[in-house]
Amino acid sequence: MRILLIRHAEPDYSIDSLTPKGHVEAKLLSERLIHYQIRDFYVSPLGRARKTAEYTLQRMGRTAETLPWLAEFRGRCPDPVTGRSHLPWDLPPRIWSAFPNVLSPDHWFENSVFDQGNIREIWQETAAGADDLMARYGFRKDGPVWTASQNTMDTVALFCHFGISMAFMAYLMDVSPVVLWHRMLCLPSSVSEIVTEERMPGTVSFRAVRIGDISHLESAGEPRSTAGLFPECHTGIDSTDPAINGADTSRNP
């Protein structure tokens, strides 16, 4: 089985939709995805993901099922220094790297900072949603691996957001999502691809063969968006995203 995790194109958070550039990105993305043999489409209920998916769905004459739990990873916690509410991937590295169990797939959320927010609850929601979705295709989580009653070569596509994509991927791979949130970045309209490896009959592992691929933009000469990316060199500004800078210290990919 192949799972495509597609981040929405460049967002205009003020209207929960896309910027003019985002519409260009979504169109270029659709020109790529129409060549995939996709069995099922799923989409976040948020406008920026739905608008991104719209270009592909219209061109293919398809529809997508809305999954509420794909509406971004909404868990937040307070910054222990500033007290401001943060998404877990916005905490500075000196803070999150000091958490006990931060690398544990089962206990990463057990620390004094995450306990002050709703991160544990949203993680449980994510796990339940992932279990339900994968059960539709005959998969059941069994510790670090999955059992498969009817593994196939089918492809499914999920139009969603960075944070929930990394959380879903971490759950599939049985790793801490904190590692993916802070060590990976999927830029707007990017495609991440996860496939099953069934080396023993009925038991599979999930592996990423591409993360955050934006070749559809590069081949068209379209610049990448910086939405969700902190500056490469320190500037004293939290984000290079003009929609966020100066408006909110917590980014919402």
C-alpha positions, 0 to 999 in steps of 0.5 A: 500500500502507498499513502500520499500525505499532501500538505496544503499549498501556500496558505492565507491563514486570515481567510483559511484559504490560499494565497495567489501563489498557493493557487498556482502551487495547487494547480501545478500539484494537480498536474502531477497527481492526475498521473497517479492511480489513486484509489481513495482521497481524504481531506482535512475539513480546513479550507486551505487543505480543501482548496488545495485538493479541489484542483486535483479532484475537479481534474480527475472527476473525483471526490474526497472524504473529509476526516475531522482528525486531519484538521491539523494537530491542534495540541498546544502547550505553554512555552516555559520561558514566555508562557505563550501558547505554542504548537509542539513543533514551535518550541525552541530546541533547547526546551523540547530536547531536554524533555524526558522520554522525548524520543519514546514513541509511547511516552514522548508526551509525558513531561511537565510542559506537554502536561499543561496543554492538550497535546496528549488528548490530541495525540490520542485523537490522532491515533484513534483516527489513524487506527480507524483509517488503516482498519478500512484497508485491513491493517492493525497496529501491533506494537512497532509493526502492523498486521495486514489482512489484505495488503494491496498495491493501492494508493490513497491520498490525504490532503492535510497539514504539516503537523498532522502529517508528521504525527500520522507518519510517526504513528505508522512508523512507531517513532516519536512525532517530536523527532519528525516535527523538529527534524523534517519540514514539508513545504506548502504543496509538498508530497510525502510518500509512505509505502508498506514493506511486507517481508513476512506474510501478514506483517508490514512496516511503513517506510518513507520513500520521499518526504516533502517533495516539491518537484512539481514546483521545481520543474515548473520554475515556481519558487518554494514557499517559506510558510512554516519555515524559520529563518536559516540565519538568526534575524530575531524574527520567529518566522519568514512567513509574512502572514505570521510574522508580527501577528502570532508567535505560534505558527499554524501549518 
